[in-house]
C-alpha cells in the first residue's frame, strides 16, 4: 500500500475536552469490536460487492421538518383561535378573519363606513402565515437539495474480490458525476464522539466517517460519507461490519432489511441489546408522533429514485458495470503483507483484552517511526 498523504493511520486516538476521535483506517485492521450485522445505509449486498449510501440518513432530517410543521401549525392555531373572544377569528372562523380585514372609516359628521384595509390584510398574512410559510419554505428547500444530491452521487460500492472501492462525487465545475476507484486498504475511516452541555443536561453524539484522500488537494478528502451512530462503539461495530465483509466474506453481514416501522424497532432493540418487549408502548407512541413514519416514507421514495439514477448511470458507463462483475477465484486480490503482519501483531494485543480504542497507533507495533507531523494527525 502506498503511503497516504493524509496523516491518519489505524489506531490513532485523540482525547479532547468534550469528545474523542479514533481512526480505524488507512490499513483496515481488526478492531476487536463486536460488529453489527446491518445498517440502514447498507443498501445492497452481493457475494462480491456491497453498496453503502442511499437516503437512510434523512430520517432525523425529516423529523426536524415535521417538528417545524407542528410548531408552525400550533402557532397558527393560537393566532387563529386564541383565548375565547380574542383570536383573529373572534370565534367565527374564517368569516371572523374576513370581517377583521375591514375597519371603520370616518367620512363626515357622525358618519362611518366599513372599508377594506390593506394594512389589516398584510398583518393577517404575517401573523397567520409566517410559521406555516417558513415550514413550507424549509421543506421545499431541503427536499430539493437532498433530491439533487441523490441524483448526483452514487452509493459507495465495496468490491471484496478486487479489494477496491468505487466512490463518486459531484463536480461543480463540469456539472457531472465523477466516479473513481481506489484501493480498499487506502480508505480512511474514523469515529468521533462529542458531548454538548445544555440546561437539560449533557447530550452525547457520535458519527462514523469514511472517505478517500484527494490527489488534487492533498490532505483533503476527495469524497466521503458521514453517518450518525448511537456511540463510538456502535460506529466501530458498523465499520467492523464493512471490514469483515471485505476480509472474511458475505457471510459476515445480513441482507439489507426493508425500511419499515417495525423493522426500525427491531434494529433499535438490537443495537441496544434489549428484548423487543422492552420497547414500551409510550416509546412507540412517541415514534408515532415525532414524524418517524414520514421519515420512513421519504427514505423509501428517495432510495428508489437514487437506484434508478444508478441504473441509468451504469448503463451509460459499461466499464463501471464490468468492474462490478464477480471475478474467478484465481483472480481475487490478496491482502497486503503489511496488513497481514499488523493483524498478527494486533491479535496478540487483543488477546490481552484491548481493542482499537486502546491499542494505540498500530505503526508503533510495526516499528515504524512516527514523525511530529503525523503525531498531530487529529487536530482539534
N, C-alpha and C positions, 0 to 999 in steps of 0.2 A: 504494500500500500504506500503510495507516495505521501509525503508529508503535507498536511493541510496547513494553509496559511492561517486559518482560524486557530487561535491559541487555546483550543479546547482539546481535552482528552478524557477518556473514561476514568471515572473515579474522582475527578476534581470536585471539591466541595468548598463552598463559601458560606459562612455563617454571618448574618447581618443582624442588626438590632431587632428588626421586625420580620425577619424571614431568612430563608436559606435557599441555595441553588446547588444542584448536583448534576454532573454531566455523566451520561451513560455511553456516549459515543461521540467522536470517531473511535473506531475499534469497538464494535458492538460485542462486548464481553458478557459473560454470565453475570447476573446481578444477585442471585440467591434471594430473590424476592418472589413470593408466590404470584404466578401470572393470572390475569383474568382470562376468561375463555372467549369473551366477545366484547365489543364496544359499539355504541350507536353510530360511530363514524366508520366502522368496518362495513363497507357496502357490498363487497363481492369477494367470494372465496372460490378459488380453483386449486387443483393439486399443484399447479406450477406458479400461480401468482394470486395476490390479493389486492384489493383496491381499498384505499382509505380516503375519506373525504365526505362528499355529499352535503346534505343540509342538516345533519344531526345537531350542529351547534346552534341552530336557530331557535331551539325550544325556549331557552331563557329570554332571548330577544323578543319572542312572541309574547311571553308572559309579561314583560315590561310594557309592550304596546297595549296589551289587554288592560293592564293596570291604569295606564294613561286614559284609555277609553272609559273605564269605570269611574275614575276620578272626574273626568270631564262631564259625564252624564250626571253624576251626583251634584256637581256644581250647577249644571244646567237645571236640574230638578229643584235645587234650593232656590235659585233665582226665579224660576218659573212659578212655583207654588209658594215658597217662603212660609213664614209664620201665617196663621189664618188671617186673611184680610190684608196682608202686607206684601204678598208676592206680586210679580209683574202681571200675572193673570187676574189678580184681585178675585180669586175664587170662581172665575167664569171661563177658565180655559183659554183657548186661543182668541175667543171673542173678547175676553178681557184685555189681552195683549193688544189686539187691534184697536180697541177703544182707547188704550193708553197712548196710541200714536197721535191722537188729536188733543188739542188744548184750546181753552177758551181765549179768544182774542177780542179785546175791546174795540168797538167800531164807532162808538158815539155815546151820547148820554144814556146811561142805563141800557146799553145795547151790547150784547156779547154774542159771538158766533163761534162755533167749533171749526177749527181749521187743522188740516193735516200738517204735522211738524216733522220736517226732515231731521231736525236735531234729535227728536224723540226716536225716530227710526234708527238713526246711527247709534244712539245709546242702547237701544234694544238689541241691535245686532251685536254690539260689542259685549254686552252683558250676557246674552244668551248664547252667542256663537263662538266666543273666544276659545273656550276649552274644547268643545267638540271640534272646532275648526283646527286647533292645534293638534289634536289627536289624529284627525284625518290627514293633515299635512305630514306628520311624522310617519304615519303608517304607509302612505303612498311613497314617501321618500326612501324609507328604509327598505321596503319590499322591492322597490325598483332597483336600488343599488345592489341589494343582495341577489336579485334575479339576474342582473347584468353580470355579476361576479360568477355565478354558477354557469352562465353561458360562455364565459371566457376562459375558465380554468378547469382542467380535467382532474379527476381524482388521482391521487398518487398511486402508482402501480409498483408493487414489490415483486420481482420475478426471482423466486428462490433458486431455480435451476441455473440461471445466468448469474445469480448473485449481483443483480443490478436493480436500480430503482429509476422509474420514469417519473419525472416531475414536470410541471408546467407552470407558466405564469403569463400574465397579460402584458404585452409590450406596448406601452403607451405611445411610443414614437411611431411604430409601424401599424398600430391598431390591429395587432394579430396575436393569436395564442402561440406562444413559443414553448416547444417541448424539447427536453434534453434527457439523456440517460447518464446516470452516474453509478460508480461502484458502490455496492452496499456498504462496504467497510469504511467509506468516507462520509456516510451520513452522520450528521451531528444531531444528538438528542440530549435533552436535559429537562429536568423538572424543577419548577420554582414554587415555593410556598411562602406566603406572606400573611401578615396579620394587620388588620385595621382596627383602631380603637375608636369607639363611639360612646355616646352616653348610655347606650343599651348594653354595652359590653365589648368583648373582643371578637371580631369575625375573622376566621382563617380561610384563605382562598389558595388554591393551587392550580397549576396548569402544566401540561406536558407540551413541549415544543420539539419538533424535528424538522430539519432542513438541510441545505447543502451550501457550501461556500461559493461565492461568486468569483469567476475568473476576471470579470471586467472591473469589479470593485473589491479587491482583496480585503478580507476582514469583515465583509458584509455577506448576508445570505442571498443567494440567487433566488431561492424560493423556499418557502417553509409553511408549516401548518402548526397552529396553536390550538389546543383543545383544553377545556376546563376539566378538572378532576376533583374528586372529593378531598384528596390529601396527596402528599408527595408519595406515600406508599402505594396508593391506588394508581397514581401516574406511573410509578416504576413498574407496577404489575401490568399496565397497559403496554408499556414499551417492551416488557418481557414477553408479552403475547406475540408482538411482531418479531422479536428476536428469535423466539423458539420456532415460529413458523419458518423463518428463513434458514435456521440452522438445523432444525430437527425434522420438520415436515408438516404437512397439513393436518395431521392428527393432533397437533398441539393446540388447535383452536377450534371453536364451534362454528357452525354455519351462521351467517348473519341472520338475526331474527327480524321479522317484520316489526315495524314501529307501531305498536298498539298500546292502548291504555293499560291493559292487564300485563302486557309484556314489560312495560316500564316499571310496574310494581314489582314484578319478578326480579328485574335487574336491580332495582333499588334494594330489595331484601338480600339478594346475592352479594352485592358489593359490601353491605354492612354485616353480612354473615348472621342474619336473623331469619327466623322462620316466617313464612307468609302470614301466619296467624298473628304475628307481632305488628303487622301493618294495620293500625287501628282504623275503625270507621271514621273517626274525626280526621285522621290523616288523609284518608280517601276523599272525605268531603272537601278538605282544603284543596286537594288536587283538582276536584271537580269545579271549584270556584275560582281558581287562580289562572285559568287560561291554558291549562295543560292540554286539554283536548284540541283547542285551536292550534297549539304548537305542533301536536302530532299530525293534524290535517295538513298544516303548512309543510312539515318535513316530508310527508309522503308525496305531496304535489310537486315540490321543488326537486326532490330526488328523481322523480320520473322525468322532469324536464331536463335535468342535467344528464341523465342517462341517454336521452335522445340526442343531446348535443354531442356526447362522447361517441355514440354510434355513427353519427354523421362525420365527425372529425376523423375517426379511424377508417371509415370508408373512403375518405379523401386522401388518406396517408397510408397506403398499403404497407410501407416499410415499417411503420409502427405496429400495425396489425401483425406483421410477420414476426417482429421482435417478441410479441406477446404469446406466440405459439410455444407449446412444450418442446423440449429437446430430448433426444435419445439419451439414456443414462450415461453412455460413454462420453458425451459432450458436456456433462454438468460441470460447472465451475467448482473449484475446491476452495476451502478457507485458506487464508494466508498462513504462512509459518508463524508470523508474529501473533496472530490471533490464537492459533493453537497453543503456542507456548504460554501466552498470557492466561488463557483459560486453565492451563495446567497449574500455573502458579496460584491463580485465584482459588482453585479447588482446595488447595492446602489452607488458604486463609479462611475460606468459608467453612471448612471442617472445624474451625475454632469458634464458630458462631457469628462470624462477621457477615456483612453484606455490602452492596455497592455504596451504601451511605457511610460506612465506617472504615472501608479498606484503604481509602486514600487514592491519590493519583497512581494508576497502575503502571506508569512508566518507571516509577521507583522500583517496582517488582522486577521490571525488565533490566534494571541497571542503567537506564538512560539518564543523561544529565538534563535537569530542568532549569532553564535559564531564568533570570529575574523577570524577563518579559512574559514568559509563559506562566510564571508564578502569579502574575496579575491577570490571569485569564478571565476571571469573573469579576470585573469591576462593579461597584455599586451602581 
